[in-house]
Amino acid sequence: MEVMPPQIFGFAEPVCERPQPQCTCITTNSVRNFAAMGDEIDRFALSISGASPTHYTVKINSFSLLLKNSVEKYETGDFEAGGYKWKLVLYPAGNKSKNVKEHISVYLAMANTSSLQLGWEVYAVFRLFLLDQNKDNFLILQDAMGAERRFHRLKCEWGFDEFIPIKAFNDASNGFLLEDTCVFGAEVFVCKERSTGKGECLSMIKDAPSIKHVWRIENFSKLRSECCDSQVFNSGDQKWKIQLYPKGRRHGTGTHLAMYLALADSATLTPGSKIYAEFTVRLLDQVQARHIAGKANFWFSASNPESGWARYVSFAYFNNPGNGCLVKDVCSVEAEVTVHGVSNAL
């Protein structure tokens, strides 16, 4: 078998794989004189195989149109290996988020991670393929030592920032891009898997905006529901609602109005998620603007989706015409909500 001259490749993040018997392997000693390979060459090996990738192949026609149409990133469909879902991620002009220039970036990424249990970790070795259409064989990039890579929620992909220089890729004599068509591939071998202890990530929000929502309640005396909800409104990428208990609630039943702020759809929160919000609920005085206000801070979650007051205002005060709370059987309630932080489980 012939071996592709390794000096046309550059490496950034390492990839890994177990050596395969059908491959001719180039290790560190074979390429130490190629300074263009970079400081991390001791970790890598190149090899050639006549066999197609075991797990996935992607053929791209009219590759140049990706650049022409400003496709910065292309993700393949999902494929299964080792009991997990994976995908290839390609940056035709290089991964700009890592300041990659004049190279194609290629990564292996875990797909559909939302279905995995909390604290998941998957250790895998893998190799990435590029077809040499002139010789009808695949160039393979892999870790020379067969090191495992740990995939987890905070690191869902591994691969090469500088998979191949664009100039070398476009050179027809190398066989990678012929008639504007190329073929990439991947093989993945899961070594072990485990769940870590529970954890969370708290993200505080700088200069969080305050959102106000006014709820006008007409025909108040005709309310029959134990709990009445306002229209849903948004604040901090969350949906909220005001809750009013016209007959009271808990220790305020029969004597006081109860008022709460609540998550409108707490069931959509991921397990372990919490939202830290500062909020004010005001019962507006429609005559003299002497509003009644309750202010609080609270960590909202699926298990604690509401916060407020069971004894917000007494019926006697509320029903007194001179206080402006209920005018012509209409009252108005305002909620002001500022989301200061969100905590998600790891």
Legacy VTK file of the C-alpha trace (Angstrom):
# vtk DataFile Version 3.0
C-alpha trace
ASCII
DATASET POLYDATA
POINTS 346 float
0.000 0.000 0.000
1.035 3.591 -0.556
1.121 6.125 2.231
-0.114 9.692 1.854
2.652 12.232 2.548
1.746 13.417 6.045
3.113 16.953 5.712
-0.144 18.182 4.140
-2.048 17.677 7.383
-2.197 19.771 10.534
-3.713 18.790 13.873
-5.333 20.522 16.828
-7.634 18.505 19.111
-6.654 14.818 19.239
-8.656 11.897 17.960
-8.156 8.253 18.807
-8.584 4.696 17.592
-7.342 1.132 17.944
-4.914 0.061 15.198
-6.551 -2.110 12.542
-4.661 -4.990 10.843
-5.636 -4.041 7.273
-4.010 -0.597 7.583
-0.513 0.632 6.894
0.275 2.928 9.813
2.598 5.943 9.925
3.650 6.841 13.464
5.686 9.625 14.979
9.103 8.364 13.939
8.085 8.318 10.287
7.094 11.976 10.186
9.235 13.707 12.792
11.046 15.724 10.106
7.834 17.417 8.953
7.767 20.613 11.035
4.423 21.617 9.545
2.730 18.866 11.510
2.783 20.889 14.742
3.745 20.314 18.376
1.205 17.535 19.049
2.435 15.084 16.386
3.486 12.509 19.004
-0.200 11.817 19.602
-1.179 11.006 16.050
-0.856 8.430 13.347
-1.907 8.368 9.714
-2.813 5.196 7.888
-4.250 3.945 4.612
-7.026 1.382 4.237
-8.778 -0.087 1.253
-11.833 -0.840 3.395
-14.709 1.619 3.700
-15.569 3.068 7.132
-17.527 0.578 9.212
-20.041 2.967 10.700
-20.679 5.973 8.471
-19.843 7.569 5.149
-20.912 10.952 3.822
-20.518 11.858 0.143
-20.699 15.547 -0.704
-21.477 16.622 -4.249
-20.761 20.188 -5.379
-18.576 20.785 -2.336
-17.609 24.269 -3.569
-21.225 25.393 -3.247
-20.969 25.050 0.541
-18.506 27.923 0.566
-20.308 29.848 -2.141
-23.564 29.686 -0.171
-21.854 30.564 3.148
-22.472 27.185 4.806
-20.056 27.540 7.713
-20.995 24.252 9.364
-22.487 21.000 8.079
-23.769 18.261 10.393
-24.476 14.815 8.977
-27.419 12.661 9.898
-27.197 10.513 13.014
-25.627 7.069 12.924
-25.370 4.411 15.606
-22.210 2.853 16.990
-21.633 1.186 20.329
-25.223 1.747 21.375
-25.078 5.539 20.959
-25.978 8.074 18.300
-23.208 10.031 16.575
-22.736 12.506 13.748
-19.921 14.092 11.782
-19.503 17.873 11.923
-17.631 19.589 9.075
-16.510 23.188 8.689
-15.656 23.622 4.973
-13.686 26.833 5.588
-12.456 25.995 9.087
-13.962 26.405 12.527
-14.087 30.198 12.950
-14.912 29.910 16.658
-11.404 28.461 17.098
-9.817 30.909 14.668
-9.019 28.159 12.153
-7.908 29.435 8.761
-7.061 27.752 5.446
-8.050 24.325 6.775
-11.120 22.102 6.836
-12.222 21.217 10.385
-13.837 17.831 11.064
-15.233 16.461 14.322
-17.101 13.463 15.689
-19.997 14.498 17.928
-22.511 12.652 20.070
-26.098 13.154 18.916
-29.384 13.067 20.816
-27.675 13.555 24.181
-30.889 14.864 25.764
-32.131 11.278 25.992
-29.171 10.179 28.123
-29.371 10.025 31.904
-27.893 12.777 34.040
-24.160 12.585 34.572
-23.501 10.418 31.507
-19.974 9.798 30.278
-18.950 7.760 27.240
-15.338 6.782 26.538
-14.602 5.961 22.911
-11.788 5.587 20.419
-12.495 6.593 16.854
-10.919 7.449 13.545
-11.898 9.762 10.728
-11.657 8.917 7.022
-11.072 10.833 3.795
-11.324 9.048 0.444
-8.481 9.272 -2.050
-10.508 8.834 -5.231
-7.368 8.459 -7.369
-6.228 5.318 -5.563
-9.648 4.204 -4.260
-8.504 3.958 -0.667
-9.066 5.918 2.517
-6.666 8.085 4.428
-7.296 7.579 8.160
-6.474 9.960 11.008
-6.259 8.472 14.493
-4.472 8.567 17.823
-1.165 6.723 17.611
-1.499 5.410 21.177
-5.155 4.367 20.942
-6.147 6.822 23.671
-9.776 7.039 24.680
-11.724 10.291 24.454
-14.279 11.173 27.112
-17.584 12.465 25.750
-19.883 14.179 28.252
-22.373 17.004 28.451
-19.742 19.746 28.489
-17.647 18.101 25.760
-19.857 16.410 23.179
-17.388 16.384 20.280
-13.759 15.608 19.510
-11.816 15.890 16.282
-9.447 17.956 14.219
-9.465 21.738 14.090
-7.048 21.535 11.161
-8.112 18.315 9.480
-6.519 19.153 6.121
-5.322 22.343 4.429
-7.875 23.582 1.913
-5.123 23.953 -0.693
-4.137 20.291 -0.383
-7.781 19.218 -0.329
-8.498 21.068 -3.576
-5.419 19.668 -5.351
-6.811 17.051 -7.755
-3.530 15.101 -7.677
-4.272 14.177 -4.047
-7.615 12.666 -5.048
-9.666 14.115 -2.212
-11.834 16.430 -4.304
-12.585 15.263 -7.834
-15.323 16.788 -9.986
-16.256 18.810 -6.881
-17.105 15.604 -4.975
-15.556 14.218 -1.796
-16.183 11.455 0.755
-15.626 11.527 4.525
-16.252 8.742 7.034
-15.986 7.599 10.637
-15.610 4.539 12.821
-16.398 4.630 16.537
-15.659 2.064 19.246
-17.167 2.602 22.693
-14.765 1.422 25.398
-16.740 2.125 28.556
-19.561 4.212 29.911
-20.596 5.434 33.307
-22.639 8.005 35.163
-20.974 10.591 37.360
-22.358 12.129 40.503
-25.018 14.769 40.127
-23.988 18.327 39.396
-25.350 21.611 38.170
-24.333 24.709 36.244
-25.534 28.112 37.446
-25.622 30.921 34.884
-26.249 34.392 36.274
-27.612 37.015 33.890
-25.886 40.382 33.656
-28.135 43.441 33.323
-31.253 41.266 33.317
-34.290 43.192 32.031
-37.466 43.653 34.074
-40.669 42.695 32.284
-44.084 44.014 33.335
-47.449 42.444 32.601
-50.825 43.969 33.514
-53.871 41.747 34.003
-57.265 43.480 33.885
-59.957 41.368 35.557
-63.549 42.283 34.678
-66.724 41.032 36.388
-64.751 40.170 39.471
-67.830 39.352 41.548
-68.800 36.654 39.056
-65.547 34.702 39.365
-66.337 31.149 40.406
-63.029 29.343 39.934
-60.924 28.568 42.952
-57.891 29.841 41.028
-57.870 32.282 38.090
-54.858 32.591 35.762
-53.719 35.594 33.772
-52.560 35.385 30.193
-49.079 33.901 29.803
-46.196 36.351 29.405
-42.456 35.950 28.897
-39.492 37.013 30.981
-35.958 35.607 30.922
-36.814 32.978 28.283
-39.446 31.576 30.639
-43.238 31.663 30.470
-45.064 33.081 33.485
-48.584 33.746 34.740
-50.255 35.518 37.639
-52.532 33.401 39.824
-55.415 34.909 41.793
-57.505 33.067 44.386
-60.645 35.236 44.745
-61.924 33.304 47.789
-58.550 33.023 49.412
-56.172 30.093 49.920
-54.759 28.084 52.797
-54.669 30.157 56.009
-56.216 33.134 54.169
-59.321 31.316 52.953
-62.448 33.380 53.525
-60.591 36.497 54.720
-57.986 37.506 52.145
-57.255 37.463 48.427
-54.322 35.214 47.554
-51.868 36.242 44.831
-48.991 34.309 43.252
-46.480 34.356 40.419
-46.101 30.963 38.741
-44.265 29.248 35.921
-46.803 28.752 33.147
-45.431 25.392 32.020
-43.110 23.952 34.648
-43.430 20.475 33.121
-41.137 21.549 30.259
-38.213 22.183 32.615
-35.449 19.626 32.523
-34.931 17.687 35.775
-32.866 19.671 38.244
-33.452 23.042 36.548
-34.123 26.144 38.652
-34.876 29.766 37.785
-33.933 32.535 40.172
-36.304 35.485 39.788
-37.005 38.750 41.554
-40.645 39.711 41.237
-43.249 42.203 42.378
-47.014 41.668 42.253
-49.070 44.877 42.480
-52.774 45.330 43.053
-53.351 48.649 41.302
-55.241 51.472 42.995
-57.391 52.789 40.126
-58.346 55.986 42.004
-55.321 57.425 43.815
-52.514 55.182 42.495
-51.622 53.967 45.994
-50.827 50.495 44.811
-50.434 47.475 47.074
-47.227 45.644 46.254
-45.641 42.381 47.348
-41.990 41.814 46.442
-39.935 38.624 46.708
-37.038 36.561 45.352
-37.528 32.881 44.679
-35.962 29.829 43.050
-38.681 28.452 40.757
-38.552 24.818 39.636
-40.781 21.965 38.507
-41.336 20.959 42.130
-41.792 24.588 43.302
-43.443 26.368 40.362
-45.083 29.244 42.274
-44.430 31.836 44.942
-46.633 34.454 46.509
-48.961 35.331 49.360
-51.928 33.426 50.800
-52.971 36.607 52.649
-52.203 39.263 50.041
-54.967 41.760 50.932
-58.031 41.486 53.156
-61.493 41.312 51.640
-62.482 44.337 53.733
-59.768 46.543 52.252
-60.196 45.175 48.730
-63.959 45.757 48.650
-63.804 49.280 50.111
-64.653 51.622 47.159
-62.436 54.378 48.524
-59.301 52.229 48.197
-59.597 51.927 44.399
-58.827 48.203 44.240
-62.217 47.239 42.806
-63.911 49.840 40.602
-67.085 48.975 38.680
-66.357 45.312 39.378
-62.954 45.606 37.682
-59.533 45.196 39.254
-56.044 45.290 37.732
-53.003 43.314 38.792
-49.456 43.956 37.576
-46.513 41.565 37.747
-42.927 42.726 37.264
-40.440 39.887 36.778
-36.653 39.885 36.479
-34.875 36.561 35.904
-31.393 36.841 37.419
-30.118 33.310 36.986
-30.786 29.809 35.680
-29.369 26.601 37.095
-29.354 23.409 35.018
-28.300 19.912 35.979
-25.080 18.551 34.487
LINES 1 347
346 0 1 2 3 4 5 6 7 8 9 10 11 12 13 14 15 16 17 18 19 20 21 22 23 24 25 26 27 28 29 30 31 32 33 34 35 36 37 38 39 40 41 42 43 44 45 46 47 48 49 50 51 52 53 54 55 56 57 58 59 60 61 62 63 64 65 66 67 68 69 70 71 72 73 74 75 76 77 78 79 80 81 82 83 84 85 86 87 88 89 90 91 92 93 94 95 96 97 98 99 100 101 102 103 104 105 106 107 108 109 110 111 112 113 114 115 116 117 118 119 120 121 122 123 124 125 126 127 128 129 130 131 132 133 134 135 136 137 138 139 140 141 142 143 144 145 146 147 148 149 150 151 152 153 154 155 156 157 158 159 160 161 162 163 164 165 166 167 168 169 170 171 172 173 174 175 176 177 178 179 180 181 182 183 184 185 186 187 188 189 190 191 192 193 194 195 196 197 198 199 200 201 202 203 204 205 206 207 208 209 210 211 212 213 214 215 216 217 218 219 220 221 222 223 224 225 226 227 228 229 230 231 232 233 234 235 236 237 238 239 240 241 242 243 244 245 246 247 248 249 250 251 252 253 254 255 256 257 258 259 260 261 262 263 264 265 266 267 268 269 270 271 272 273 274 275 276 277 278 279 280 281 282 283 284 285 286 287 288 289 290 291 292 293 294 295 296 297 298 299 300 301 302 303 304 305 306 307 308 309 310 311 312 313 314 315 316 317 318 319 320 321 322 323 324 325 326 327 328 329 330 331 332 333 334 335 336 337 338 339 340 341 342 343 344 345
